[in-house]
């Protein structure tokens, strides 16, 4: 069964036409959109995490607030840059948010995308060791975080407190959270690594490599390599794969004014020193978008489709956008609404 969710970048700023002029607006509206999405039967509400920018930077209080206002929808990140995280503090915060949401967190983590700050993670106190790259630092933090959320002992017990000879885990612990961690992969090699590690695969609209094939075909290679590595590693839990797409159905003059010229084809450029391929935007009439997405081989082979939303247009606009996708596009991909089962006598 296909799942769909929204992915908000959480932008804010006092620009003309923005419904999120302040940080308070962006955060409150993210919670409101999660509520609206759940009412529509959407499966997931995800937020991007970015530092030193007018975007969401501290996800766990926000995820807890989203959890308090909803009851079924998955709550996730796409992605947390692990270079910036203190692993044990993150383990405590993640477990707390997961417990408050009754086990609905789906955490996307990764090396992260380029940040506007020069060596920003070092200002958070995290400096790569000698001979260590930023990617190495992110993976080291990831290893420590994942060990902590599985209940591994990480601190020596203090004999002065009447205990000695064993190691203490961080608290609280959230059962099952360790099996709901995703790795944001930008290449086939990192997708293979994620499969070996037993983390689910989260692939966005950007790949940090280009082989000349269309974006969806390159992303499909990622997915197949990930699943092969997962199977070879022998992980017991089921692997999940998400892909992100910009999907903008045009059903009104307002939509046409905003997105009538969007779209079209993949783009190739240089990002972070690597030749990269960017996925296309799907904009147009809903029936045409449904046909095009049904031909997208990566969308067909992923179990979860994350829809990037223009959050600065406000909750009402984005709720209508999601409603159009849920009604007119997603069913053609094998999706059906996630709603409570009917009770006899209702």
C-alpha positions in Angstrom: 0.0 0.0 0.0 1.4 3.4 -1.0 1.8 6.1 1.6 1.9 9.8 0.9 3.0 12.6 3.2 3.9 16.3 2.9 7.3 17.7 3.4 7.5 21.3 4.6 10.7 23.3 4.4 9.3 25.7 7.0 10.3 28.9 5.3 9.4 32.2 6.8 10.2 35.9 6.1 8.5 39.3 5.6 8.2 38.9 1.8 5.3 40.1 -0.3 2.5 37.5 -0.4 3.9 35.3 2.3 1.5 33.9 4.9 4.5 33.0 7.2 6.2 36.4 7.8 7.5 35.2 11.2 9.0 32.1 12.8 6.0 31.8 15.0 3.7 31.7 11.9 5.8 29.0 10.2 5.9 26.8 13.3 2.2 27.1 14.2 1.1 26.6 10.6 3.2 23.4 10.4 1.2 22.0 13.3 -2.1 23.2 11.7 -1.2 21.6 8.3 -0.4 18.3 10.1 -3.9 18.4 11.6 -5.5 19.2 8.2 -3.5 16.5 6.5 -4.6 13.9 9.0 -8.2 14.8 8.4 -7.7 14.2 4.7 -6.3 10.8 5.4 -2.7 11.7 4.5 -0.2 9.3 6.0 2.8 11.6 7.0 3.8 15.1 8.1 7.5 15.7 7.6 9.7 18.8 8.2 13.0 19.7 6.8 15.7 20.8 9.3 18.1 23.6 8.4 20.4 25.7 10.5 21.3 29.4 10.2 18.4 30.0 7.9 14.8 31.2 8.2 13.6 27.6 8.3 12.8 25.0 11.0 16.0 24.2 13.0 14.8 22.5 16.2 12.4 19.7 15.2 11.6 17.8 18.4 9.5 20.5 20.2 7.6 20.9 16.9 7.1 17.2 16.4 5.8 16.9 20.0 3.4 19.7 19.3 2.2 18.0 16.1 1.8 14.7 18.0 -0.3 16.4 20.6 -2.8 17.7 18.0 -3.0 14.5 15.9 -3.5 10.8 16.5 -2.7 8.7 13.4 -0.4 10.6 11.0 3.3 9.7 10.9 5.6 12.5 12.0 9.0 12.8 10.6 12.1 14.8 9.5 13.7 15.1 6.1 16.5 15.4 7.2 18.4 16.2 10.4 22.0 17.1 9.7 23.9 14.8 12.2 27.0 17.0 12.1 25.1 19.4 14.3 23.7 16.9 16.9 25.0 15.9 20.3 23.9 12.2 20.0 22.9 11.6 23.6 20.9 14.8 23.9 19.2 14.0 20.6 18.4 10.5 21.8 16.6 11.9 24.9 14.7 14.5 22.8 13.7 12.0 20.1 12.5 9.4 22.6 10.4 12.1 24.5 8.7 13.3 21.3 8.1 9.7 20.2 6.5 8.7 23.5 4.3 11.8 23.4 3.2 10.9 19.8 2.5 7.2 20.8 5.3 5.9 18.6 4.7 7.8 15.4 8.1 9.3 14.7 9.9 8.5 11.4 13.3 10.3 11.7 15.2 11.1 8.6 18.9 11.8 9.3 21.9 12.3 7.2 25.1 14.2 6.5 22.8 17.1 5.5 22.8 19.6 2.7 25.1 22.6 2.4 24.4 25.2 5.1 24.7 29.0 4.7 27.1 29.2 7.6 30.8 28.4 7.1 31.7 25.4 9.3 28.4 26.0 11.2 28.5 22.6 13.0 31.8 23.7 14.7 29.9 26.6 16.3 27.7 23.9 17.9 30.8 22.3 19.3 31.2 19.5 16.8 34.6 19.5 15.0 35.7 16.6 12.9 38.7 14.7 14.4 42.0 14.8 12.6 41.7 13.0 9.3 37.9 12.9 9.6 35.5 14.4 7.0 32.2 16.0 7.6 30.5 12.8 6.4 32.6 10.8 8.9 31.5 13.1 11.7 27.9 12.7 10.8 28.2 8.9 10.7 30.0 8.8 14.0 27.2 10.9 15.6 24.7 8.6 13.9 26.3 5.5 15.4 26.2 7.0 18.9 22.6 8.2 18.5 21.4 4.8 17.3 23.2 2.9 20.0 21.6 5.2 22.6 18.0 4.8 21.4 18.4 1.0 21.5 19.1 1.2 25.3 22.9 0.6 25.2 24.8 1.6 28.3 26.6 4.8 27.6 27.7 6.1 31.0 29.6 4.4 33.8 27.6 4.1 37.0 29.0 6.3 39.8 30.1 4.1 42.8 29.5 7.1 45.1 25.8 6.8 44.2 25.8 3.2 45.4 26.1 1.6 42.0 29.2 0.3 40.1 30.2 -2.2 37.5 27.7 -1.4 34.8 26.8 1.3 32.3 23.7 3.4 32.3 21.5 4.1 29.2 20.0 7.4 28.5 16.4 7.9 29.5 13.6 7.9 28.4 13.6 5.0 26.0 11.0 4.8 23.2 10.3 1.2 22.1 10.6 0.7 18.4 12.2 4.0 17.6 15.4 2.4 16.5 13.6 0.7 13.7 12.1 4.0 12.5 15.3 5.7 11.4 15.8 6.7 7.8 19.0 7.8 6.0 18.8 10.7 3.6 20.8 9.4 0.7 22.1 11.5 -2.2 23.9 8.7 -4.1 23.9 5.0 -4.9 26.8 4.4 -2.6 25.2 5.9 0.4 21.9 4.1 -0.4 23.9 0.8 -0.3 25.5 1.9 3.0 22.1 2.7 4.5 20.8 -0.8 3.6 23.7 -2.4 5.2 23.1 -0.4 8.4 19.4 -1.3 8.6 18.1 2.3 8.2 15.3 3.0 5.8 16.0 5.0 2.6 14.9 8.6 2.2 15.7 10.0 -1.3 14.9 13.5 -2.3 14.5 15.6 -5.4 18.3 15.9 -5.6 21.0 13.3 -6.3 24.7 14.2 -5.8 25.7 12.3 -9.0 24.7 12.2 -12.6 25.2 9.3 -15.1 23.2 10.8 -17.9 20.0 8.8 -17.3 16.7 10.4 -16.3 16.4 11.3 -12.6 13.7 8.7 -11.8 15.8 5.9 -13.4 18.9 7.0 -11.4 16.8 7.0 -8.3 15.5 3.6 -9.1 19.1 2.3 -9.2 19.5 3.7 -5.7 16.4 1.9 -4.5 17.4 -1.4 -5.9 20.9 -1.2 -4.5 19.5 -0.3 -1.1 17.1 -3.3 -1.1 19.8 -5.6 -2.2 22.1 -4.5 0.6 19.3 -4.7 3.1 18.6 -8.3 2.1 22.2 -9.3 2.2 22.6 -7.9 5.7 19.7 -10.0 6.8 17.7 -7.3 8.7 14.5 -8.7 10.2 12.3 -5.6 9.9 10.8 -4.5 6.6 12.7 -1.9 4.6 10.9 1.3 3.6 11.8 3.7 0.8 10.5 7.3 0.4 11.1 9.6 -2.6 10.2 13.3 -2.7 8.5 15.1 -5.5 7.2 18.6 -6.1 3.6 18.1 -7.2 1.6 21.2 -8.0 -1.9 20.5 -9.5 -3.3 23.5 -11.3 -7.1 23.8 -10.8 -7.6 27.5 -10.4 -6.4 30.9 -11.6 -4.6 31.3 -8.3 -2.7 28.0 -9.0 -1.9 29.1 -12.5 -0.6 32.4 -11.3 1.8 30.8 -8.9 2.9 27.7 -10.8 1.7 27.9 -14.4 5.3 28.1 -15.6 6.8 25.5 -13.3 7.9 22.2 -14.3 9.0 20.3 -17.1 12.3 18.4 -16.9 15.3 17.3 -14.9 18.1 19.7 -14.4 21.9 19.1 -14.0 24.2 21.3 -12.0 27.0 21.4 -9.5 26.3 21.3 -5.8 28.8 20.9 -3.0 31.5 20.3 -5.6 29.7 17.4 -7.3 27.8 17.1 -10.6 24.2 16.7 -9.5 20.9 15.9 -11.0 17.7 17.6 -9.8 14.3 16.1 -10.3 11.5 17.8 -12.3 8.5 19.6 -10.9 5.1 18.0 -11.7 2.8 20.9 -12.4 -0.4 21.0 -14.5 -3.8 19.4 -14.7 -4.3 16.7 -12.1 -5.1 13.9 -14.6 -2.0 14.6 -16.5 0.1 14.7 -13.3 -1.4 11.3 -12.3 -0.3 9.8 -15.6 3.2 11.2 -15.4 3.7 10.1 -11.8 2.5 6.6 -12.7 5.3 6.5 -15.2 7.9 7.6 -12.7 9.8 4.4 -12.0 11.1 5.6 -8.6 7.7 6.7 -7.4 6.3 3.3 -8.5 9.0 1.4 -6.5 8.9 3.5 -3.3 6.4 2.8 -0.6 6.2 6.4 0.5 5.9 9.6 -1.6 6.7 12.9 0.1 5.1 15.9 -1.4 7.0 19.2 -1.0 4.6 22.0 -0.1 4.9 25.7 -0.6 4.5 26.4 3.1 4.6 30.2 2.7 1.3 30.2 0.9 -0.4 29.2 4.2 -2.4 26.4 5.6 -5.6 26.9 3.6 -3.8 26.9 0.3 -1.7 23.8 1.2 -4.6 21.9 2.6 -6.5 22.4 -0.7 -3.4 21.4 -2.6 -3.1 18.1 -0.6 -6.9 17.6 -0.9 -6.6 17.8 -4.7 -3.7 15.4 -4.8 -5.5 12.9 -2.4 -8.7 13.0 -4.5 -7.4 13.3 -8.1 -3.8 12.0 -8.2 -2.8 9.7 -5.4 -5.4 7.0 -6.1 -3.8 6.3 -9.5 -0.6 5.5 -7.6 -2.2 2.8 -5.5 -3.0 5.1 -2.5 -6.1 5.2 -0.3 -6.8 7.5 2.7 -5.6 6.5 6.2 -8.7 7.0 8.2 -10.2 5.2 11.3 -12.1 2.0 10.5 -15.9 2.4 10.6 -17.6 1.2 13.8 -20.7 -0.9 13.5 -23.8 1.2 14.0 -22.2 4.4 12.9 
